Amino acid sequence: MPNALPLAPTVVDSSVSIARLHGEACFDCGAVGKSLRAAGNVVVRGSTRVWRIFTCGCRRKVAAP
């Protein structure tokens, strides 16, 4: 088991779509009809809630399912 600390969530601006924050759409492109997989965590600037985000694979930085 690795001893590395988990990565801190990325901070995003509040203009992010709520569908993207809820994992109902790809965080990067907004696609809703594609298979989505985990892409990390974000925090909306000015908030403390951590959101788990998903992607359709449109970007290379994709976490394994």
DSSP file (Angstrom, degrees, kcal/mol; ACC not computed):
  #  RESIDUE AA STRUCTURE BP1 BP2  ACC     N-H-->O    O-->H-N    N-H-->O    O-->H-N    TCO  KAPPA ALPHA  PHI   PSI    X-CA   Y-CA   Z-CA
    1    1 A M              0   0    0      0, 0.0     2,-0.0     0, 0.0     0, 0.0   0.000 360.0 360.0 360.0 128.5    0.0    0.0    0.0
    2    2 A P        -     0   0    0      0, 0.0     0, 0.0     0, 0.0     0, 0.0  -0.305 360.0-145.7 -68.9 151.8    1.5    3.4   -1.0
    3    3 A N        +     0   0    0      2,-0.0     2,-0.1    -2,-0.0     0, 0.0   0.252  57.1 126.2 -98.0  10.5    2.3    5.9    1.7
    4    4 A A        -     0   0    0      1,-0.1     3,-0.1     3,-0.0     0, 0.0  -0.390  62.5-118.1 -72.2 145.8    1.5    8.9   -0.5
    5    5 A L        -     0   0    0      1,-0.1    -1,-0.1    -2,-0.1     3,-0.1  -0.532  37.6 -97.3 -77.4 149.7   -1.0   11.5    0.6
    6    6 A P        -     0   0    0      0, 0.0    -1,-0.1     0, 0.0     2,-0.1  -0.358  46.2 -99.6 -65.3 149.2   -4.2   11.9   -1.4
    7    7 A L        -     0   0    0      1,-0.1     3,-0.1    -3,-0.1    34,-0.0  -0.416  37.2-111.1 -69.4 143.8   -4.1   14.8   -3.9
    8    8 A A        -     0   0    0      1,-0.1    33,-0.1    -2,-0.1    -1,-0.1  -0.475  41.7 -98.7 -70.6 145.6   -5.8   18.0   -2.9
    9    9 A P        -     0   0    0      0, 0.0    33,-0.3     0, 0.0     2,-0.2  -0.306  38.1-107.8 -64.2 149.9   -9.0   18.8   -4.9
   10   10 A T  E     -a   42   0A   0     31,-2.2    33,-2.7    -3,-0.1     2,-0.5  -0.576  30.2-127.2 -74.6 140.0   -8.7   21.2   -7.8
   11   11 A V  E     -a   43   0A   0     -2,-0.2     2,-0.3    31,-0.2    33,-0.2  -0.808  31.6-176.1 -92.2 127.7  -10.4   24.6   -7.1
   12   12 A V  E     -a   44   0A   0     31,-2.5    33,-3.5    -2,-0.5     2,-0.1  -0.845  28.4-100.1-121.4 158.4  -12.9   25.7   -9.8
   13   13 A D    >   -     0   0    0     -2,-0.3     3,-1.2    31,-0.2    -1,-0.0  -0.345  34.9-110.8 -74.0 159.3  -14.9   28.9  -10.2
   14   14 A S  T 3  S+     0   0    0      1,-0.3    -1,-0.1    31,-0.1    30,-0.1   0.504 104.4  83.3 -71.3  -3.8  -18.6   29.0   -9.3
   15   15 A S  T 3   +     0   0    0      2,-0.1    -1,-0.3     3,-0.0     2,-0.2   0.417  63.0 120.1 -81.2   4.3  -19.7   29.2  -12.9
   16   16 A V  S <  S-     0   0    0     -3,-1.2     5,-0.0     1,-0.1    11,-0.0  -0.477  74.6-104.1 -70.8 136.7  -19.4   25.3  -13.2
   17   17 A S     >  -     0   0    0     -2,-0.2     4,-1.5     1,-0.1     3,-0.4  -0.322  18.1-133.4 -60.3 138.7  -22.7   23.6  -14.2
   18   18 A I  H  > S+     0   0    0      1,-0.2     4,-2.0     2,-0.2     6,-0.2   0.818 106.9  60.8 -64.3 -30.9  -24.4   21.8  -11.3
   19   19 A A  H  4>S+     0   0    0      1,-0.2     5,-2.2     2,-0.2     6,-0.9   0.874 104.6  49.0 -63.2 -36.6  -24.9   18.7  -13.6
   20   20 A R  H >45S+     0   0    0     -3,-0.4     3,-0.8     4,-0.2    34,-0.4   0.864 111.0  49.4 -70.6 -36.0  -21.1   18.5  -13.9
   21   21 A L  H 3<5S+     0   0    0     -4,-1.5    -2,-0.2     1,-0.2    -1,-0.2   0.828 109.3  52.0 -71.5 -31.4  -20.6   18.8  -10.2
   22   22 A H  T 3<5S-     0   0    0     -4,-2.0    -1,-0.2    -5,-0.1    -2,-0.2   0.434 114.8-115.2 -85.1   0.9  -23.2   16.0   -9.5
   23   23 A G  T < 5S+     0   0    0     -3,-0.8    -3,-0.2    -4,-0.2    -2,-0.1   0.673  84.9 118.5  75.9  16.4  -21.4   13.7  -12.0
   24   24 A E  S   <S+     0   0    0     -5,-2.2     2,-0.3    -6,-0.2    -4,-0.2   0.542  78.0  29.8 -89.7  -8.4  -24.4   13.6  -14.4
   25   25 A A  S    S-     0   0    0     -6,-0.9    29,-0.4    -5,-0.1     7,-0.2  -0.974 100.0 -83.8-145.7 155.6  -22.3   15.1  -17.2
   26   26 A C     >  -     0   0    0      5,-2.5     4,-1.5    -2,-0.3    29,-0.3  -0.419  35.2-141.3 -59.7 129.9  -18.7   15.1  -18.3
   27   27 A F  T  4 S+     0   0    0     27,-3.1    -1,-0.2     1,-0.2    28,-0.1   0.847  96.4  42.7 -64.3 -33.6  -16.9   17.7  -16.2
   28   28 A D  T  4 S+     0   0    0     26,-0.3    -1,-0.2     1,-0.1    27,-0.1   0.932 133.7  10.0 -81.6 -47.9  -14.7   18.7  -19.2
   29   29 A C  T  4 S-     0   0    0      2,-0.1    -2,-0.2    30,-0.0    -1,-0.1   0.590  91.6-121.0-113.0 -12.9  -17.1   18.8  -22.2
   30   30 A G     <  +     0   0    0     -4,-1.5    -3,-0.1     1,-0.2    25,-0.0   0.505  50.6 162.3  86.9   4.4  -20.6   18.5  -20.6
   31   31 A A        +     0   0    0      1,-0.1    -5,-2.5    -6,-0.1    -1,-0.2  -0.313  16.3 177.6 -60.0 137.4  -21.5   15.3  -22.5
   32   32 A V  S    S+     0   0    0     -7,-0.2    -1,-0.1     1,-0.0     4,-0.1   0.571  71.2  59.7-114.8 -16.2  -24.4   13.4  -20.9
   33   33 A G  S    S+     0   0    0      2,-0.1     2,-0.2     0, 0.0    -2,-0.1   0.324  90.1  83.7 -98.2   8.3  -24.9   10.5  -23.3
   34   34 A K  S    S-     0   0    0      1,-0.1     2,-0.3     0, 0.0    -8,-0.0  -0.684  90.7 -90.8-107.3 162.3  -21.5    8.9  -23.0
   35   35 A S        -     0   0    0     -2,-0.2     2,-0.3    21,-0.2    -2,-0.1  -0.551  46.5-150.9 -69.2 132.8  -20.1    6.5  -20.4
   36   36 A L        -     0   0    0     -2,-0.3     2,-0.3    -4,-0.1    20,-0.2  -0.816  14.7-174.5-109.8 148.3  -18.5    8.5  -17.6
   37   37 A R  E     - B   0  55A   0     18,-2.6    18,-2.8    -2,-0.3    20,-0.1  -0.957  40.1 -75.7-137.8 157.8  -15.6    7.5  -15.3
   38   38 A A  E     + B   0  54A   0     -2,-0.3    25,-1.1    16,-0.2    16,-0.3  -0.155  41.1 173.5 -55.1 139.8  -14.0    9.1  -12.2
   39   39 A A  E     -     0   0A   0     14,-2.6     2,-0.3     1,-0.4    15,-0.2   0.275  49.6 -92.1-131.9   6.8  -11.7   12.1  -12.9
   40   40 A G  E     - B   0  53A   0     13,-0.7    13,-2.4   -31,-0.0    -1,-0.4  -0.819  50.2 -57.8 120.2-159.1  -10.9   13.3   -9.5
   41   41 A N  E     - B   0  52A   0     -2,-0.3   -31,-2.2    11,-0.2     2,-0.3  -0.952  38.1-171.2-131.8 148.4  -12.2   15.9   -7.0
   42   42 A V  E     -aB  10  51A   0      9,-2.5     9,-3.1    -2,-0.3     2,-0.4  -0.937  11.9-151.0-134.1 159.7  -12.9   19.6   -7.1
   43   43 A V  E     -aB  11  50A   0    -33,-2.7   -31,-2.5    -2,-0.3     2,-0.4  -0.999  25.3-123.8-127.1 132.3  -13.9   22.3   -4.7
   44   44 A V  E >   -a   12   0A   0      5,-0.6     3,-2.3    -2,-0.4   -31,-0.2  -0.621  42.5 -96.9 -75.6 131.8  -15.9   25.4   -5.8
   45   45 A R  T 3  S+     0   0    0    -33,-3.5    -1,-0.1    -2,-0.4     3,-0.1  -0.212 111.8  21.5 -50.7 129.2  -14.0   28.6   -5.0
   46   46 A G  T 3  S+     0   0    0      1,-0.4    -1,-0.3    -3,-0.1     2,-0.3   0.435 111.6  89.1  90.7   1.2  -15.3   30.0   -1.7
   47   47 A S    <   -     0   0    0     -3,-2.3    -1,-0.4     2,-0.1    -4,-0.0  -0.769  62.1-150.5-123.6 168.3  -16.8   26.6   -0.5
   48   48 A T        +     0   0    0     -2,-0.3     2,-0.3    -3,-0.1    -1,-0.1   0.433  61.0 112.9-116.3  -4.3  -15.5   23.7    1.4
   49   49 A R        -     0   0    0     -5,-0.1    -5,-0.6     1,-0.0     2,-0.5  -0.543  59.2-142.5 -74.4 130.6  -17.6   20.9   -0.2
   50   50 A V  E     -B   43   0A   0     -2,-0.3     2,-0.4    -7,-0.1    -7,-0.2  -0.824  13.7-158.9 -95.2 128.2  -15.6   18.4   -2.2
   51   51 A W  E     -B   42   0A   0     -9,-3.1    -9,-2.5    -2,-0.5     2,-0.6  -0.906  12.7-137.7-108.6 132.7  -17.3   17.2   -5.4
   52   52 A R  E     -B   41   0A   0     -2,-0.4   -11,-0.2   -11,-0.2     2,-0.2  -0.806  29.9-158.6 -86.6 121.6  -16.3   13.9   -7.1
   53   53 A I  E     -B   40   0A   0    -13,-2.4   -14,-2.6    -2,-0.6   -13,-0.7  -0.633   7.4-154.4-105.8 162.3  -16.2   14.6  -10.8
   54   54 A F  E     -B   38   0A   0    -34,-0.4   -27,-3.1   -29,-0.4     2,-0.3  -0.888   3.5-161.2-132.0 159.0  -16.4   12.4  -13.9
   55   55 A T  E     -B   37   0A   0    -18,-2.8   -18,-2.6    -2,-0.3   -29,-0.1  -0.958  25.0-137.9-139.2 157.4  -15.3   12.5  -17.5
   56   56 A C        -     0   0    0     -2,-0.3   -21,-0.2   -20,-0.2   -18,-0.1   0.484  63.9 -95.9 -90.1  -4.6  -16.2   10.7  -20.7
   57   57 A G  S    S+     0   0    0    -20,-0.1     5,-0.1     4,-0.1   -21,-0.1   0.525  85.5 132.7 101.7   9.2  -12.5   10.5  -21.7
   58   58 A C  S    S+     0   0    0      3,-0.1     2,-0.3     2,-0.0     4,-0.0   0.684  71.2  48.9 -67.8 -16.7  -12.3   13.6  -23.8
   59   59 A R  S    S-     0   0    0      2,-0.1   -31,-0.0     1,-0.1   -30,-0.0  -0.856  87.1-124.2-118.5 158.8   -9.2   14.6  -22.0
   60   60 A R  S    S+     0   0    0     -2,-0.3     2,-1.7     1,-0.1    -1,-0.1   0.790  91.3  84.1 -74.5 -29.0   -6.1   12.4  -21.3
   61   61 A K        +     0   0    0    -22,-0.0     2,-0.4    -3,-0.0    -1,-0.1  -0.564  60.3 146.9 -80.2  86.1   -6.1   12.8  -17.5
   62   62 A V        -     0   0    0     -2,-1.7   -23,-0.2    -5,-0.1     2,-0.2  -0.983  43.2-133.1-126.3 129.4   -8.6   10.1  -16.6
   63   63 A A        -     0   0    0    -25,-1.1   -23,-0.0    -2,-0.4    -2,-0.0  -0.493  34.8-100.3 -75.8 148.7   -8.6    8.0  -13.4
   64   64 A A              0   0    0     -2,-0.2    -1,-0.1     1,-0.1   -26,-0.1  -0.417 360.0 360.0 -66.1 145.2   -9.1    4.3  -13.8
   65   65 A P              0   0    0      0, 0.0    -1,-0.1     0, 0.0   -26,-0.0   0.499 360.0 360.0 -66.2 360.0  -12.6    3.1  -13.0
